[in-house]
Amino acid sequence: MRLLARALAVVLALLPAAAHSQATLEAAPGVRVSTTYEYYDVQGATEREIRARLKRSGPEGHDAFTRWHIRWSYPHAVAGGRCAPGPVTVDVRITFIFPRWTPPAAASDDLRRQWATVLAGLERHEDGHRDIALRAAREIQETLRALPPRASCAEVNRAATAAGQAILERSRREHERYDEVTKHGLTQGARWR
């Protein structure tokens, strides 16, 4: 039974590496999402060793991190001497960065379970950052699509840039609030006992 529990813990510890890959999907009409997963390796046979390695090696000073970049484009639709955005496309690039721990033989079953719990909390937290970015992308797409025609395409471009940048700024603040409220994932299970 102990061997089965250890084998299950190893599978759980390695599952994120197997389950995560690169994917592109359309989150909403006109919003395309490209997702990649990167990993950094951590070693340790005790919680203390693993936590020290996470602190030294974690991205941006965290155990896990989500980078996001949003870009939009549209052709101009000119009619009756007025210009408006044509079909708006928003591209979102999401990069998740997670730790990867390969348990040494000396690692206890309890440590393996703790790792699985912490990793699940980190994933839950980083998924929240992805969701905030996707909401911003959908809002940009909807807002730019609804821009009224202007006297010139230059005016359309200025209005689209101002609207998009304002949404991105609100989204940055939402990411910051999310981190404050969740204590960077601690309230979502990304905590050691």
Backbone torsions as a table, in degrees:
resi	resn	phi	psi	omega
1	MET	NA	-41.1	-180.0
2	ARG	-63.0	-38.4	178.5
3	LEU	-65.1	-40.8	177.6
4	LEU	-62.8	-42.8	178.4
5	ALA	-63.0	-41.0	179.5
6	ARG	-66.1	-42.6	178.7
7	ALA	-62.3	-42.1	178.0
8	LEU	-62.9	-41.3	179.0
9	ALA	-63.2	-39.0	178.2
10	VAL	-65.4	-43.7	178.1
11	VAL	-60.3	-45.0	178.8
12	LEU	-62.3	-39.4	-179.4
13	ALA	-67.1	-33.0	-177.5
14	LEU	-92.2	-13.3	-176.4
15	LEU	-52.3	-46.5	-179.0
16	PRO	-58.2	-36.3	180.0
17	ALA	-65.7	-36.5	-179.5
18	ALA	-79.2	-35.9	-174.0
19	ALA	-79.5	-25.5	-175.7
20	HIS	-94.4	138.6	177.7
21	SER	-154.6	-167.1	176.4
22	GLN	-94.3	138.7	179.4
23	ALA	-145.1	148.5	173.3
24	THR	-124.6	132.7	178.9
25	LEU	-145.6	167.3	176.3
26	GLU	-104.2	113.6	-176.1
27	ALA	-75.3	-28.3	178.9
28	ALA	-162.4	160.9	178.3
29	PRO	-53.6	125.5	179.2
30	GLY	86.0	-0.8	178.0
31	VAL	-118.9	115.2	179.6
32	ARG	-107.7	136.9	-176.7
33	VAL	-121.9	130.5	174.1
34	SER	-116.9	124.3	-176.6
35	THR	-120.2	131.1	174.0
36	THR	-127.0	155.1	179.0
37	TYR	-122.7	130.9	175.2
38	GLU	-121.7	152.1	-178.3
39	TYR	-131.1	148.9	169.2
40	TYR	-124.2	140.2	-175.1
41	ASP	-85.5	140.3	173.1
42	VAL	-125.3	146.2	177.8
43	GLN	-120.2	159.9	175.1
44	GLY	153.2	148.1	178.6
45	ALA	-109.6	-1.9	178.2
46	THR	-135.2	161.4	176.8
47	GLU	-56.8	-44.5	-178.3
48	ARG	-58.9	-44.3	179.9
49	GLU	-65.1	-42.8	-179.4
50	ILE	-65.6	-45.5	-179.4
51	ARG	-62.4	-39.0	177.7
52	ALA	-63.4	-40.3	-179.6
53	ARG	-68.8	-39.9	176.4
54	LEU	-59.9	-43.3	-178.5
55	LYS	-64.1	-39.4	-179.4
56	ARG	-75.2	-36.7	-169.0
57	SER	-105.7	-12.2	-174.2
58	GLY	-61.6	146.4	-180.0
59	PRO	-71.1	136.1	175.7
60	GLU	54.8	27.2	178.7
61	GLY	79.4	15.5	-178.7
62	HIS	-126.2	166.7	177.2
63	ASP	-73.0	-32.5	177.0
64	ALA	-143.3	163.6	-176.3
65	PHE	-155.6	149.6	175.2
66	THR	-122.6	121.2	172.8
67	ARG	-98.5	140.7	177.7
68	TRP	-139.6	145.7	178.5
69	HIS	-141.1	131.2	-178.7
70	ILE	-120.8	131.0	178.4
71	ARG	-134.5	144.1	179.9
72	TRP	-128.9	156.4	177.9
73	SER	-151.5	159.9	178.7
74	TYR	-165.9	146.3	170.4
75	PRO	-80.8	162.5	174.6
76	HIS	-87.7	140.0	174.8
77	ALA	-112.1	109.8	-177.5
78	VAL	-106.9	126.9	178.6
79	ALA	-153.1	136.4	177.4
80	GLY	58.5	35.0	178.8
81	GLY	74.2	8.9	179.8
82	ARG	-118.4	156.5	-178.3
83	CYS	-123.8	139.4	177.0
84	ALA	-141.3	161.3	174.4
85	PRO	-69.0	137.9	171.6
86	GLY	-79.7	-156.3	179.8
87	PRO	-57.0	125.1	-176.2
88	VAL	-92.2	131.4	175.2
89	THR	-118.4	131.7	177.8
90	VAL	-117.8	125.1	177.8
91	ASP	-105.4	130.4	180.0
92	VAL	-120.4	126.0	173.6
93	ARG	-108.6	121.0	178.3
94	ILE	-115.7	130.3	174.3
95	THR	-124.7	116.8	174.8
96	PHE	-92.8	136.6	175.3
97	ILE	-122.8	118.6	-177.1
98	PHE	-125.5	154.4	172.8
99	PRO	-77.3	152.6	175.3
100	ARG	-130.4	122.9	-179.1
101	TRP	-118.5	126.3	172.4
102	THR	-102.0	111.2	-174.6
103	PRO	-64.1	129.2	173.9
104	PRO	-72.7	163.3	-178.4
105	ALA	-56.7	-31.6	-177.1
106	ALA	-77.5	-8.3	-177.5
107	ALA	-68.6	134.4	-179.2
108	SER	-75.2	158.9	175.7
109	ASP	-60.7	-37.5	179.3
110	ASP	-62.7	-42.2	178.9
111	LEU	-64.6	-39.3	178.7
112	ARG	-63.8	-40.9	177.5
113	ARG	-66.3	-41.4	177.7
114	GLN	-60.1	-44.5	179.7
115	TRP	-58.9	-46.7	-179.4
116	ALA	-60.2	-39.6	179.5
117	THR	-66.6	-46.6	179.6
118	VAL	-62.8	-45.0	-179.3
119	LEU	-62.6	-41.3	177.5
120	ALA	-61.9	-39.5	176.8
121	GLY	-65.0	-40.3	177.3
122	LEU	-62.5	-43.2	179.5
123	GLU	-63.1	-43.4	178.6
124	ARG	-58.8	-44.9	-178.8
125	HIS	-64.5	-48.4	-177.3
126	GLU	-66.7	-32.1	174.1
127	ASP	-60.9	-33.2	176.4
128	GLY	-63.2	-39.6	176.6
129	HIS	-64.7	-40.6	176.5
130	ARG	-58.7	-45.3	-177.7
131	ASP	-62.8	-37.9	177.3
132	ILE	-63.4	-44.2	179.3
133	ALA	-63.5	-40.1	-179.9
134	LEU	-67.9	-36.0	175.3
135	ARG	-62.4	-42.1	178.8
136	ALA	-62.8	-42.6	-179.7
137	ALA	-61.9	-44.3	178.6
138	ARG	-64.2	-39.8	179.3
139	GLU	-64.5	-40.7	177.7
140	ILE	-62.1	-46.3	-178.4
141	GLN	-60.1	-46.8	-179.1
142	GLU	-66.7	-41.3	-177.9
143	THR	-66.5	-45.9	-178.3
144	LEU	-68.9	-36.7	178.4
145	ARG	-61.9	-31.5	-176.8
146	ALA	-89.5	-1.2	-180.0
147	LEU	-60.2	133.8	179.3
148	PRO	-74.9	157.0	176.7
149	PRO	-58.0	149.2	179.5
150	ARG	-123.2	170.7	-178.9
151	ALA	-67.0	-27.3	-179.7
152	SER	-143.7	159.2	177.4
153	CYS	-69.2	-28.6	176.1
154	ALA	-62.9	-39.1	177.2
155	GLU	-65.6	-38.8	177.3
156	VAL	-61.0	-45.9	-179.4
157	ASN	-61.2	-43.1	179.2
158	ARG	-63.7	-43.9	-179.8
159	ALA	-65.1	-41.2	-179.8
160	ALA	-66.1	-43.0	179.3
161	THR	-63.5	-45.2	-180.0
162	ALA	-62.9	-43.9	-179.3
163	ALA	-66.0	-45.6	-180.0
164	GLY	-63.0	-43.9	179.9
165	GLN	-65.0	-37.1	178.2
166	ALA	-64.4	-39.6	178.2
167	ILE	-66.8	-41.9	178.5
168	LEU	-62.3	-39.5	179.2
169	GLU	-65.4	-42.7	175.8
170	ARG	-61.2	-38.7	179.6
171	SER	-65.4	-41.4	177.2
172	ARG	-58.7	-43.0	178.3
173	ARG	-65.8	-36.2	178.0
174	GLU	-65.3	-39.0	175.8
175	HIS	-60.6	-43.8	179.8
176	GLU	-63.6	-44.5	178.3
177	ARG	-63.0	-41.2	178.7
178	TYR	-58.5	-45.2	178.5
179	ASP	-64.3	-38.7	178.4
180	GLU	-65.0	-47.5	-176.9
181	VAL	-65.6	-41.0	-177.2
182	THR	-90.3	-1.0	-175.8
183	LYS	52.2	49.0	-179.6
184	HIS	54.1	38.7	174.7
185	GLY	97.6	-7.6	-179.1
186	LEU	-60.4	-38.1	-179.8
187	THR	-76.4	-6.4	-178.3
188	GLN	-107.3	12.5	176.2
189	GLY	101.8	-1.2	180.0
190	ALA	-86.4	57.2	-179.0
191	ARG	-139.8	144.0	174.0
192	TRP	-83.3	153.2	179.8
193	ARG	-62.8	NA	NA
